[in-house]
Amino acid sequence: MKLTRTIRNLAILAVILCNIGCDQVTKTVIRRNMGEYEQLSYLNNHFTITKTENTGAFLSLGDTLPLPVKLVVLSLLPLLVLGGATYFVITKTNISNVLALGICFVIGGGVGNLYDRIVHGSVTDFLHLDFVVFRTGIFNMADVSIMTGMALILCYTYLTKVKPADTYQTPPLE
């Protein structure tokens, strides 16, 4: 079923805004109600909420970079990539809905973390899972959006068979 361009673009913006909104609401609740490194444990310490401020990127990578480099690598570059991805998903109407949804999740999560970095100077992380064989770093809902989007993109790419336009056939040997 083909959606009209306007409805499709409104749906894209709605998904992106829902991802940003979910991320920002959860971070606001954590910022207002928890102290730095305060911890709440659930499910026999398998799920914990611990408020941390991350001045780097994923798992604090880039945390010690000089400020001008950090500004370019952690703010300007992501802003350009997110802008390009938004332009791509809005203008390319021939991509599948699953792929568009995945890209929207990545954009929403990226914008949520970028907003924190620009407005607060750091990204608020607070979720941690520890199931012995599966243990995460501390993350937030924007990270969940990004990972969900990447999973959708990878699954779509893996499960979709691309057929080449023209298959080259070797002539028979004589």
ChimeraX commands (.cxc) that place a marker at each C-alpha (Angstrom):
marker #1 position 0.00,0.00,0.00 radius 0.5
marker #1 position 1.43,3.36,-1.06 radius 0.5
marker #1 position 0.98,6.25,1.32 radius 0.5
marker #1 position 0.67,9.72,-0.04 radius 0.5
marker #1 position 3.86,11.73,0.33 radius 0.5
marker #1 position 2.37,14.08,2.95 radius 0.5
marker #1 position 1.06,11.28,5.14 radius 0.5
marker #1 position 4.34,9.40,4.79 radius 0.5
marker #1 position 6.37,12.47,5.81 radius 0.5
marker #1 position 4.05,13.15,8.75 radius 0.5
marker #1 position 4.46,9.54,9.87 radius 0.5
marker #1 position 8.25,9.87,9.58 radius 0.5
marker #1 position 8.24,13.03,11.67 radius 0.5
marker #1 position 5.88,11.46,14.21 radius 0.5
marker #1 position 8.16,8.44,14.70 radius 0.5
marker #1 position 11.23,10.66,15.06 radius 0.5
marker #1 position 9.45,12.98,17.53 radius 0.5
marker #1 position 8.11,10.05,19.57 radius 0.5
marker #1 position 11.63,8.66,19.91 radius 0.5
marker #1 position 13.00,12.07,20.94 radius 0.5
marker #1 position 10.08,12.62,23.33 radius 0.5
marker #1 position 10.42,9.24,25.05 radius 0.5
marker #1 position 14.14,9.82,25.50 radius 0.5
marker #1 position 13.78,13.36,26.84 radius 0.5
marker #1 position 10.94,12.51,29.23 radius 0.5
marker #1 position 12.88,9.64,30.79 radius 0.5
marker #1 position 16.05,11.72,31.09 radius 0.5
marker #1 position 14.11,14.61,32.68 radius 0.5
marker #1 position 12.58,12.25,35.26 radius 0.5
marker #1 position 16.02,10.88,36.11 radius 0.5
marker #1 position 17.67,14.34,36.28 radius 0.5
marker #1 position 14.94,15.66,38.60 radius 0.5
marker #1 position 14.62,12.64,40.88 radius 0.5
marker #1 position 18.04,11.05,41.22 radius 0.5
marker #1 position 21.42,12.19,42.43 radius 0.5
marker #1 position 24.64,11.53,40.55 radius 0.5
marker #1 position 25.50,7.79,40.77 radius 0.5
marker #1 position 22.41,7.12,42.92 radius 0.5
marker #1 position 21.29,3.58,42.19 radius 0.5
marker #1 position 17.98,1.74,42.20 radius 0.5
marker #1 position 18.08,-2.05,41.76 radius 0.5
marker #1 position 15.39,-4.37,40.44 radius 0.5
marker #1 position 15.11,-8.08,39.60 radius 0.5
marker #1 position 17.89,-9.14,42.00 radius 0.5
marker #1 position 20.26,-6.47,40.64 radius 0.5
marker #1 position 19.83,-7.65,37.05 radius 0.5
marker #1 position 18.27,-4.30,36.14 radius 0.5
marker #1 position 19.58,-1.12,37.73 radius 0.5
marker #1 position 18.96,2.56,37.28 radius 0.5
marker #1 position 22.05,4.65,37.96 radius 0.5
marker #1 position 22.23,8.32,36.99 radius 0.5
marker #1 position 25.46,9.24,35.21 radius 0.5
marker #1 position 26.45,12.11,32.97 radius 0.5
marker #1 position 28.43,11.03,29.92 radius 0.5
marker #1 position 30.55,13.76,28.31 radius 0.5
marker #1 position 31.81,11.35,25.65 radius 0.5
marker #1 position 30.01,9.19,23.14 radius 0.5
marker #1 position 29.03,5.50,23.38 radius 0.5
marker #1 position 30.60,4.01,26.55 radius 0.5
marker #1 position 32.32,7.38,27.20 radius 0.5
marker #1 position 34.49,7.11,24.08 radius 0.5
marker #1 position 35.97,10.52,23.29 radius 0.5
marker #1 position 35.50,11.70,26.86 radius 0.5
marker #1 position 39.09,12.97,27.10 radius 0.5
marker #1 position 39.30,14.63,23.67 radius 0.5
marker #1 position 40.25,18.32,23.62 radius 0.5
marker #1 position 37.16,20.58,23.56 radius 0.5
marker #1 position 37.47,21.74,19.90 radius 0.5
marker #1 position 37.90,18.15,18.67 radius 0.5
marker #1 position 35.05,16.96,20.92 radius 0.5
marker #1 position 32.81,19.72,19.55 radius 0.5
marker #1 position 33.45,18.62,15.96 radius 0.5
marker #1 position 33.39,14.84,16.53 radius 0.5
marker #1 position 30.53,14.65,19.05 radius 0.5
marker #1 position 28.30,17.55,17.95 radius 0.5
marker #1 position 28.98,18.94,14.48 radius 0.5
marker #1 position 29.60,15.64,12.69 radius 0.5
marker #1 position 26.51,13.93,14.22 radius 0.5
marker #1 position 24.42,16.99,13.35 radius 0.5
marker #1 position 25.47,16.71,9.70 radius 0.5
marker #1 position 24.86,12.93,9.62 radius 0.5
marker #1 position 21.43,13.26,11.25 radius 0.5
marker #1 position 20.50,16.06,8.85 radius 0.5
marker #1 position 21.59,13.94,5.90 radius 0.5
marker #1 position 19.68,10.91,7.19 radius 0.5
marker #1 position 16.54,13.02,7.68 radius 0.5
marker #1 position 16.85,14.40,4.15 radius 0.5
marker #1 position 17.37,10.87,2.82 radius 0.5
marker #1 position 14.38,9.27,4.57 radius 0.5
marker #1 position 12.05,12.13,3.57 radius 0.5
marker #1 position 13.12,12.40,-0.06 radius 0.5
marker #1 position 13.61,8.71,-0.93 radius 0.5
marker #1 position 10.03,7.53,-1.27 radius 0.5
marker #1 position 10.98,4.21,-2.83 radius 0.5
marker #1 position 12.57,2.72,0.30 radius 0.5
marker #1 position 10.61,0.17,2.30 radius 0.5
marker #1 position 8.60,1.16,5.36 radius 0.5
marker #1 position 10.74,-1.11,7.56 radius 0.5
marker #1 position 13.95,0.55,6.39 radius 0.5
marker #1 position 12.41,4.02,6.81 radius 0.5
marker #1 position 11.25,3.08,10.32 radius 0.5
marker #1 position 14.75,1.90,11.24 radius 0.5
marker #1 position 16.29,5.12,9.96 radius 0.5
marker #1 position 13.70,7.16,11.90 radius 0.5
marker #1 position 14.58,5.34,15.14 radius 0.5
marker #1 position 18.28,6.06,14.59 radius 0.5
marker #1 position 17.55,9.72,13.85 radius 0.5
marker #1 position 15.29,10.09,16.89 radius 0.5
marker #1 position 17.82,8.55,19.24 radius 0.5
marker #1 position 20.67,10.52,17.71 radius 0.5
marker #1 position 18.79,13.81,18.05 radius 0.5
marker #1 position 17.89,12.98,21.68 radius 0.5
marker #1 position 21.53,12.46,22.63 radius 0.5
marker #1 position 22.74,15.41,20.54 radius 0.5
marker #1 position 20.18,17.68,22.22 radius 0.5
marker #1 position 21.53,16.66,25.65 radius 0.5
marker #1 position 25.11,17.23,24.57 radius 0.5
marker #1 position 24.33,20.73,23.26 radius 0.5
marker #1 position 21.91,21.88,25.99 radius 0.5
marker #1 position 23.32,20.11,29.08 radius 0.5
marker #1 position 26.95,19.58,28.07 radius 0.5
marker #1 position 26.63,15.84,28.62 radius 0.5
marker #1 position 24.28,12.95,27.95 radius 0.5
marker #1 position 22.30,11.52,30.86 radius 0.5
marker #1 position 22.62,7.73,31.00 radius 0.5
marker #1 position 20.79,5.64,33.57 radius 0.5
marker #1 position 19.86,2.10,32.47 radius 0.5
marker #1 position 22.04,-0.96,33.13 radius 0.5
marker #1 position 21.39,-4.67,32.52 radius 0.5
marker #1 position 23.43,-7.44,34.13 radius 0.5
marker #1 position 22.45,-11.01,33.33 radius 0.5
marker #1 position 25.95,-12.46,33.90 radius 0.5
marker #1 position 26.49,-13.61,30.30 radius 0.5
marker #1 position 24.85,-10.42,28.99 radius 0.5
marker #1 position 26.03,-7.20,30.62 radius 0.5
marker #1 position 25.65,-3.69,29.25 radius 0.5
marker #1 position 27.23,-0.36,29.96 radius 0.5
marker #1 position 24.97,2.36,31.31 radius 0.5
marker #1 position 22.71,3.64,28.54 radius 0.5
marker #1 position 19.50,5.63,27.93 radius 0.5
marker #1 position 16.35,5.46,25.82 radius 0.5
marker #1 position 18.03,7.28,22.91 radius 0.5
marker #1 position 20.55,4.44,22.81 radius 0.5
marker #1 position 17.65,1.96,22.80 radius 0.5
marker #1 position 16.15,3.84,19.82 radius 0.5
marker #1 position 19.45,3.80,17.96 radius 0.5
marker #1 position 20.00,0.08,18.60 radius 0.5
marker #1 position 16.39,-0.76,17.64 radius 0.5
marker #1 position 16.76,1.24,14.44 radius 0.5
marker #1 position 20.05,-0.43,13.58 radius 0.5
marker #1 position 18.53,-3.86,14.26 radius 0.5
marker #1 position 15.64,-3.07,11.90 radius 0.5
marker #1 position 18.05,-1.83,9.22 radius 0.5
marker #1 position 20.35,-4.86,9.55 radius 0.5
marker #1 position 17.48,-7.39,9.63 radius 0.5
marker #1 position 15.85,-5.76,6.61 radius 0.5
marker #1 position 19.16,-5.72,4.73 radius 0.5
marker #1 position 19.91,-9.34,5.63 radius 0.5
marker #1 position 16.43,-10.70,4.92 radius 0.5
marker #1 position 15.88,-8.81,1.67 radius 0.5
marker #1 position 17.37,-10.37,-1.39 radius 0.5
marker #1 position 18.56,-7.80,-3.88 radius 0.5
marker #1 position 18.20,-8.95,-7.45 radius 0.5
marker #1 position 20.72,-7.50,-9.88 radius 0.5
marker #1 position 19.22,-5.57,-12.79 radius 0.5
marker #1 position 21.11,-7.52,-15.42 radius 0.5
marker #1 position 22.76,-10.83,-14.78 radius 0.5
marker #1 position 25.89,-11.29,-16.83 radius 0.5
marker #1 position 25.94,-14.62,-18.57 radius 0.5
marker #1 position 29.08,-16.04,-20.03 radius 0.5
marker #1 position 28.73,-17.17,-23.62 radius 0.5
marker #1 position 28.91,-20.93,-24.17 radius 0.5
marker #1 position 32.28,-22.34,-25.09 radius 0.5
marker #1 position 32.58,-23.47,-28.68 radius 0.5
marker link #1:1,2 radius 0.2
marker link #1:2,3 radius 0.2
marker link #1:3,4 radius 0.2
marker link #1:4,5 radius 0.2
marker link #1:5,6 radius 0.2
marker link #1:6,7 radius 0.2
marker link #1:7,8 radius 0.2
marker link #1:8,9 radius 0.2
marker link #1:9,10 radius 0.2
marker link #1:10,11 radius 0.2
marker link #1:11,12 radius 0.2
marker link #1:12,13 radius 0.2
marker link #1:13,14 radius 0.2
marker link #1:14,15 radius 0.2
marker link #1:15,16 radius 0.2
marker link #1:16,17 radius 0.2
marker link #1:17,18 radius 0.2
marker link #1:18,19 radius 0.2
marker link #1:19,20 radius 0.2
marker link #1:20,21 radius 0.2
marker link #1:21,22 radius 0.2
marker link #1:22,23 radius 0.2
marker link #1:23,24 radius 0.2
marker link #1:24,25 radius 0.2
marker link #1:25,26 radius 0.2
marker link #1:26,27 radius 0.2
marker link #1:27,28 radius 0.2
marker link #1:28,29 radius 0.2
marker link #1:29,30 radius 0.2
marker link #1:30,31 radius 0.2
marker link #1:31,32 radius 0.2
marker link #1:32,33 radius 0.2
marker link #1:33,34 radius 0.2
marker link #1:34,35 radius 0.2
marker link #1:35,36 radius 0.2
marker link #1:36,37 radius 0.2
marker link #1:37,38 radius 0.2
marker link #1:38,39 radius 0.2
marker link #1:39,40 radius 0.2
marker link #1:40,41 radius 0.2
marker link #1:41,42 radius 0.2
marker link #1:42,43 radius 0.2
marker link #1:43,44 radius 0.2
marker link #1:44,45 radius 0.2
marker link #1:45,46 radius 0.2
marker link #1:46,47 radius 0.2
marker link #1:47,48 radius 0.2
marker link #1:48,49 radius 0.2
marker link #1:49,50 radius 0.2
marker link #1:50,51 radius 0.2
marker link #1:51,52 radius 0.2
marker link #1:52,53 radius 0.2
marker link #1:53,54 radius 0.2
marker link #1:54,55 radius 0.2
marker link #1:55,56 radius 0.2
marker link #1:56,57 radius 0.2
marker link #1:57,58 radius 0.2
marker link #1:58,59 radius 0.2
marker link #1:59,60 radius 0.2
marker link #1:60,61 radius 0.2
marker link #1:61,62 radius 0.2
marker link #1:62,63 radius 0.2
marker link #1:63,64 radius 0.2
marker link #1:64,65 radius 0.2
marker link #1:65,66 radius 0.2
marker link #1:66,67 radius 0.2
marker link #1:67,68 radius 0.2
marker link #1:68,69 radius 0.2
marker link #1:69,70 radius 0.2
marker link #1:70,71 radius 0.2
marker link #1:71,72 radius 0.2
marker link #1:72,73 radius 0.2
marker link #1:73,74 radius 0.2
marker link #1:74,75 radius 0.2
marker link #1:75,76 radius 0.2
marker link #1:76,77 radius 0.2
marker link #1:77,78 radius 0.2
marker link #1:78,79 radius 0.2
marker link #1:79,80 radius 0.2
marker link #1:80,81 radius 0.2
marker link #1:81,82 radius 0.2
marker link #1:82,83 radius 0.2
marker link #1:83,84 radius 0.2
marker link #1:84,85 radius 0.2
marker link #1:85,86 radius 0.2
marker link #1:86,87 radius 0.2
marker link #1:87,88 radius 0.2
marker link #1:88,89 radius 0.2
marker link #1:89,90 radius 0.2
marker link #1:90,91 radius 0.2
marker link #1:91,92 radius 0.2
marker link #1:92,93 radius 0.2
marker link #1:93,94 radius 0.2
marker link #1:94,95 radius 0.2
marker link #1:95,96 radius 0.2
marker link #1:96,97 radius 0.2
marker link #1:97,98 radius 0.2
marker link #1:98,99 radius 0.2
marker link #1:99,100 radius 0.2
marker link #1:100,101 radius 0.2
marker link #1:101,102 radius 0.2
marker link #1:102,103 radius 0.2
marker link #1:103,104 radius 0.2
marker link #1:104,105 radius 0.2
marker link #1:105,106 radius 0.2
marker link #1:106,107 radius 0.2
marker link #1:107,108 radius 0.2
marker link #1:108,109 radius 0.2
marker link #1:109,110 radius 0.2
marker link #1:110,111 radius 0.2
marker link #1:111,112 radius 0.2
marker link #1:112,113 radius 0.2
marker link #1:113,114 radius 0.2
marker link #1:114,115 radius 0.2
marker link #1:115,116 radius 0.2
marker link #1:116,117 radius 0.2
marker link #1:117,118 radius 0.2
marker link #1:118,119 radius 0.2
marker link #1:119,120 radius 0.2
marker link #1:120,121 radius 0.2
marker link #1:121,122 radius 0.2
marker link #1:122,123 radius 0.2
marker link #1:123,124 radius 0.2
marker link #1:124,125 radius 0.2
marker link #1:125,126 radius 0.2
marker link #1:126,127 radius 0.2
marker link #1:127,128 radius 0.2
marker link #1:128,129 radius 0.2
marker link #1:129,130 radius 0.2
marker link #1:130,131 radius 0.2
marker link #1:131,132 radius 0.2
marker link #1:132,133 radius 0.2
marker link #1:133,134 radius 0.2
marker link #1:134,135 radius 0.2
marker link #1:135,136 radius 0.2
marker link #1:136,137 radius 0.2
marker link #1:137,138 radius 0.2
marker link #1:138,139 radius 0.2
marker link #1:139,140 radius 0.2
marker link #1:140,141 radius 0.2
marker link #1:141,142 radius 0.2
marker link #1:142,143 radius 0.2
marker link #1:143,144 radius 0.2
marker link #1:144,145 radius 0.2
marker link #1:145,146 radius 0.2
marker link #1:146,147 radius 0.2
marker link #1:147,148 radius 0.2
marker link #1:148,149 radius 0.2
marker link #1:149,150 radius 0.2
marker link #1:150,151 radius 0.2
marker link #1:151,152 radius 0.2
marker link #1:152,153 radius 0.2
marker link #1:153,154 radius 0.2
marker link #1:154,155 radius 0.2
marker link #1:155,156 radius 0.2
marker link #1:156,157 radius 0.2
marker link #1:157,158 radius 0.2
marker link #1:158,159 radius 0.2
marker link #1:159,160 radius 0.2
marker link #1:160,161 radius 0.2
marker link #1:161,162 radius 0.2
marker link #1:162,163 radius 0.2
marker link #1:163,164 radius 0.2
marker link #1:164,165 radius 0.2
marker link #1:165,166 radius 0.2
marker link #1:166,167 radius 0.2
marker link #1:167,168 radius 0.2
marker link #1:168,169 radius 0.2
marker link #1:169,170 radius 0.2
marker link #1:170,171 radius 0.2
marker link #1:171,172 radius 0.2
marker link #1:172,173 radius 0.2
marker link #1:173,174 radius 0.2
view
